[in-house]
Amino acid sequence: MTDSDEEELSEKQFKICLIGDSQVGKTSIVSRYATDKLGKFPATVGVDFYLKRTTLPGPRHITLKIWDIAGDAVEGRMFDKYAYGANAIMLIYDVTNGKSFENLETWLKASHKVTADMENQPIRALVANKIDQEHLRTVKSDRHHRFAQENNLLTYAVSAKTSEGVNLCFQKIAAELVGIRLTKADQEQQQNIVRAEIVTYPQHRMANSPQSSSVKTTVCSLQ
């Protein structure tokens, strides 16, 4: 690759579309990545836009134009305009909501229809959100991986709430877009410290005592 090719690549912009049902956490994921903020977001109407400049090994500086598409857009007339030209499409579902996973079939077909005449087909990724709620999971990991394998999808698992896996997910997709592989060290740099709550029950409560007692909690950090 020549110096001019490297310069052109370093200034590249990529369009990434987030699709999936309402309330699966698309806005939370992109907000966590682009601004490192999390809050209660109203349902997206139409599409919201985010810009994120990131650096990949090389170094390569790229800009990600992230389109957060509303959960009802698949049934509307504007979905083809939103998704067309995407370099990557992230299909997002909520691991505690089986219906949101099943509906990805519809989203996937709609995205293929929109991009059918594009010369360069977008990268597609399957993203499981809310993995911090493992105790409420209804979509088992084997279903996730089977769907990804059957449809040639990259696969990621994230939690917008704790930020676990969010940066790494986008960084790995960005690396795919420019055709490079992240080393183990590169990936570790994208890992966040996950704060987990440990619940300590009094011994008498563990013994099924009828007496009630307050529960003490502590917080630890997992690297």
C-alpha positions as CSV (number, residue, x, y, z in Angstrom):
1,M,0.0,0.0,0.0
2,T,1.4,3.4,-1.0
3,D,1.6,6.5,1.3
4,S,-1.3,8.1,-0.5
5,D,-3.4,5.0,0.0
6,E,-2.6,5.0,3.7
7,E,-3.6,8.7,3.9
8,E,-6.9,8.1,2.1
9,L,-7.7,5.2,4.4
10,S,-6.9,7.2,7.5
11,E,-9.5,9.8,6.6
12,K,-12.2,7.2,5.8
13,Q,-15.7,7.6,7.1
14,F,-18.1,4.7,7.6
15,K,-21.8,4.5,8.0
16,I,-23.1,2.0,10.6
17,C,-26.8,1.4,11.1
18,L,-28.3,0.0,14.3
19,I,-31.6,-1.9,13.7
20,G,-33.9,-4.0,15.8
21,D,-37.1,-3.7,17.8
22,S,-38.0,-0.8,20.1
23,Q,-36.7,-1.0,23.7
24,V,-33.8,-3.4,23.0
25,G,-31.3,-0.7,23.9
26,K,-30.0,0.6,20.5
27,T,-29.9,4.2,21.7
28,S,-28.4,3.2,25.0
29,I,-25.6,1.3,23.2
30,V,-24.7,4.1,20.8
31,S,-24.9,6.8,23.5
32,R,-22.7,4.7,25.7
33,Y,-20.2,4.4,22.9
34,A,-20.3,7.9,21.5
35,T,-20.7,9.9,24.7
36,D,-20.1,7.4,27.5
37,K,-23.5,8.6,28.9
38,L,-26.5,6.5,29.8
39,G,-30.0,7.6,30.7
40,K,-33.6,7.0,30.1
41,F,-34.2,7.7,26.4
42,P,-37.5,8.2,24.7
43,A,-38.3,5.9,21.8
44,T,-36.5,7.0,18.7
45,V,-38.6,8.6,16.0
46,G,-37.3,8.0,12.5
47,V,-33.6,8.0,13.0
48,D,-31.0,9.7,15.3
49,F,-27.4,10.4,14.2
50,Y,-24.1,10.1,16.1
51,L,-20.5,10.8,15.0
52,K,-17.6,9.1,16.7
53,R,-13.9,9.5,15.7
54,T,-11.8,6.6,16.7
55,T,-8.2,5.4,16.2
56,L,-7.2,2.0,15.0
57,P,-3.7,0.4,15.0
58,G,-1.5,1.9,12.4
59,P,-2.5,4.5,13.5
60,R,-5.6,4.9,11.4
61,H,-8.0,7.7,12.2
62,I,-11.6,7.0,11.1
63,T,-15.0,8.5,11.6
64,L,-18.0,6.4,12.3
65,K,-21.4,7.8,11.3
66,I,-23.8,5.9,13.4
67,W,-27.5,5.8,12.5
68,D,-29.8,4.8,15.3
69,I,-33.0,3.6,13.4
70,A,-36.4,3.6,15.1
71,G,-37.8,0.2,16.1
72,D,-40.9,0.6,14.0
73,A,-39.0,1.7,10.9
74,V,-39.0,-1.8,9.3
75,E,-42.7,-1.3,8.6
76,G,-42.3,2.2,7.2
77,R,-41.4,3.7,3.9
78,M,-38.2,5.3,5.1
79,F,-36.2,2.2,6.1
80,D,-34.7,1.8,2.7
81,K,-33.4,5.4,2.7
82,Y,-32.0,5.0,6.3
83,A,-30.2,1.7,5.7
84,Y,-29.0,2.2,2.1
85,G,-25.3,2.9,1.8
86,A,-24.5,1.3,5.2
87,N,-21.0,-0.1,5.5
88,A,-22.1,-2.1,8.6
89,I,-25.4,-3.1,10.0
90,M,-25.8,-4.1,13.6
91,L,-28.8,-6.3,14.4
92,I,-29.6,-5.7,18.1
93,Y,-31.8,-7.7,20.5
94,D,-32.5,-7.9,24.2
95,V,-31.5,-11.2,25.7
96,T,-34.4,-11.0,28.1
97,N,-36.9,-10.5,25.3
98,G,-37.3,-13.6,23.1
99,K,-39.6,-11.8,20.7
100,S,-37.0,-9.2,19.9
101,F,-34.7,-12.0,18.9
102,E,-37.3,-13.7,16.7
103,N,-38.1,-10.5,14.9
104,L,-34.5,-10.2,13.7
105,E,-35.5,-12.5,10.8
106,T,-37.7,-9.6,9.5
107,W,-35.0,-7.0,10.1
108,L,-32.4,-9.1,8.4
109,K,-34.5,-9.7,5.3
110,A,-35.4,-6.0,5.1
111,S,-31.7,-5.0,5.3
112,H,-30.8,-7.5,2.6
113,K,-33.6,-6.1,0.3
114,V,-32.3,-2.6,0.8
115,T,-28.7,-3.4,0.1
116,A,-29.2,-5.9,-2.7
117,D,-28.0,-3.6,-5.5
118,M,-25.0,-2.2,-3.5
119,E,-21.7,-3.2,-5.1
120,N,-20.0,-3.6,-1.6
121,Q,-22.3,-5.4,0.8
122,P,-22.3,-4.2,4.4
123,I,-20.8,-6.1,7.2
124,R,-23.6,-7.5,9.4
125,A,-23.3,-8.2,13.1
126,L,-25.6,-9.8,15.7
127,V,-25.5,-8.0,19.0
128,A,-27.0,-9.3,22.2
129,N,-27.7,-6.5,24.7
130,K,-28.5,-6.5,28.4
131,I,-26.1,-9.3,29.3
132,D,-25.9,-7.8,32.8
133,Q,-29.4,-9.4,33.3
134,E,-28.2,-13.0,32.9
135,H,-30.7,-14.2,35.5
136,L,-33.5,-13.0,33.2
137,R,-32.1,-14.3,30.0
138,T,-34.6,-16.0,27.7
139,V,-32.5,-16.2,24.5
140,K,-29.8,-18.8,25.1
141,S,-26.3,-18.3,23.7
142,D,-26.6,-21.4,21.4
143,R,-29.6,-19.8,19.6
144,H,-27.6,-16.6,19.2
145,H,-24.6,-18.4,17.7
146,R,-26.7,-20.6,15.5
147,F,-28.5,-17.7,14.0
148,A,-25.2,-15.8,13.5
149,Q,-23.6,-18.8,11.8
150,E,-26.6,-19.5,9.5
151,N,-26.7,-15.9,8.3
152,N,-22.9,-15.2,8.2
153,L,-23.0,-12.6,11.0
154,L,-20.3,-11.3,13.3
155,T,-21.4,-11.9,16.9
156,Y,-21.1,-9.7,20.0
157,A,-22.6,-9.5,23.5
158,V,-22.8,-6.2,25.3
159,S,-24.4,-4.4,28.2
160,A,-25.2,-0.7,27.6
161,K,-25.9,-0.4,31.4
162,T,-22.5,-1.5,32.6
163,S,-20.7,-0.6,29.3
164,E,-19.4,-4.2,29.1
165,G,-18.3,-5.1,25.5
166,V,-19.7,-1.9,23.9
167,N,-16.4,-0.2,23.0
168,L,-14.8,-3.5,21.9
169,C,-17.9,-4.3,19.7
170,F,-17.6,-1.0,17.7
171,Q,-13.8,-1.2,17.6
172,K,-13.8,-4.7,16.2
173,I,-16.4,-3.7,13.6
174,A,-14.3,-0.7,12.6
175,A,-11.3,-3.0,12.3
176,E,-13.3,-5.3,10.0
177,L,-14.2,-2.3,7.8
178,V,-10.6,-1.3,7.2
179,G,-9.5,-4.9,6.9
180,I,-7.2,-5.3,9.9
181,R,-7.2,-7.6,12.9
182,L,-7.0,-6.4,16.5
183,T,-4.3,-8.0,18.6
184,K,-5.1,-9.3,22.1
185,A,-3.5,-6.2,23.5
186,D,-5.6,-3.9,21.3
187,Q,-8.8,-5.7,22.4
188,E,-7.8,-5.5,26.1
189,Q,-7.5,-1.7,25.8
190,Q,-11.2,-1.5,24.8
191,Q,-12.3,-3.6,27.8
192,N,-14.1,-1.6,30.5
193,I,-14.0,-2.2,34.2
194,V,-17.3,-3.8,35.1
195,R,-18.8,-2.9,38.4
196,A,-20.7,-5.8,39.9
197,E,-22.9,-5.8,43.0
198,I,-22.3,-8.6,45.5
199,V,-25.2,-9.4,47.8
200,T,-24.2,-10.8,51.2
201,Y,-27.0,-12.5,53.0
202,P,-26.9,-13.0,56.8
203,Q,-26.3,-16.6,57.9
204,H,-29.6,-16.9,59.7
205,R,-31.4,-15.9,56.5
206,M,-29.5,-18.5,54.5
207,A,-30.8,-21.0,57.0
208,N,-34.4,-20.1,56.1
209,S,-35.0,-18.3,59.4
210,P,-38.4,-16.5,59.5
211,Q,-36.7,-13.5,61.1
212,S,-36.1,-10.6,58.6
213,S,-32.8,-8.7,58.4
214,S,-31.4,-6.0,56.3
215,V,-29.2,-7.1,53.4
216,K,-25.7,-5.7,53.2
217,T,-24.3,-4.9,49.8
218,T,-20.8,-4.2,48.6
219,V,-19.4,-3.2,45.2
220,C,-16.4,-4.7,43.5
221,S,-14.6,-3.9,40.3
222,L,-13.8,-6.7,37.8
223,Q,-11.1,-5.9,35.2
